[in-house]
Amino acid sequence: MSRIGRKPVEIPKGVSVSITTDTVSVKGPKGTLNLPRHKAIEIKQGKEEGKDVITFERKGNLGPERAAHGLMRALVNNMLEGV
């Protein structure tokens, strides 16, 4: 499993995340960003240790799916920092 992909991403205060079947939208005080979802990566929003977090899981173990796992996590993390 990807070392980067398995780390949950903490959602900062003042930022809202919307996860749909096609996109991930992040809205904060500096604006709004949208990212199309990769079909092989499952994105879930929940609570962990009292904090709002986003977790990422891949459906298979093929090369492109493994590469997309860490990539999606990194892109969403950068979106959260940007807004």
N, C-alpha and C positions, 0 to 999 in steps of 0.2 A: 504494500500500500504506500502511496505517496506520503512522504513525511510532511510536506507542506499541505497537501490536500486533506489530511486527517485532522489538522488543527482547526478548532472552531474559531470563527471570527466574531469578536465582540462588537455589538452595535452601540455606538456612543449615544449619550443623551442628546436629545434634540434632533435625532435623525430617524426617519421612518423608512422601512423597507417593505416593498410589495413584491411578492413572488407569485408569478402566474405560470401557466404552462409554457409560454413562449419567451417571457422576459423577466429580468430582475430590475426593479426600479428602486432607486435610492433618492430620497428627498431630504435636504437639510437646509441650514441657513444660507449656504453659499450657492444653492441651486439644485437642479435635478439631473440625474444621470440614468440612462437605460442601457441594458446589456442583453442581447439575445442569449437564451440558454442553450447549452449543448445538450443534445437529446440523450446522451449516455450518462449524464450527471444528474443526480437527484439532490435538490437543494431544499433544506428544511430550516424553518425558523423556530426557535424554542428558548427555554431557559436552562441555564447550567450554572450551578452555584450562585443563584440569585441574580445572574446577569442575563440580558437578552443576547443570544448568540445565533449565528447561522452555521449549519453544518453541511458538509458535502459528502456524498457517497456515489461511487460509480457502480454501474450495473454489470459491467463485465471486466475482463482482465486483459483485453487486447491492447496493443501498443498505443493506438490513437486514444483509446478511452483512458489509459493511465496518464497520458500526456495532458489530456483535457481536464483531468481531476485537479491537479495542482494549478493549472492555468486558470480555471474558473475561480478557484479560491483566491488566487492572487489578484485577479481582476476585480472581484467584488470587494476585497480588502482595500484596494486602491480607490475604488469608488467611494467607500465609506470615509476614507481619509480626505478625499477631495471635496466632499460636500460638507 
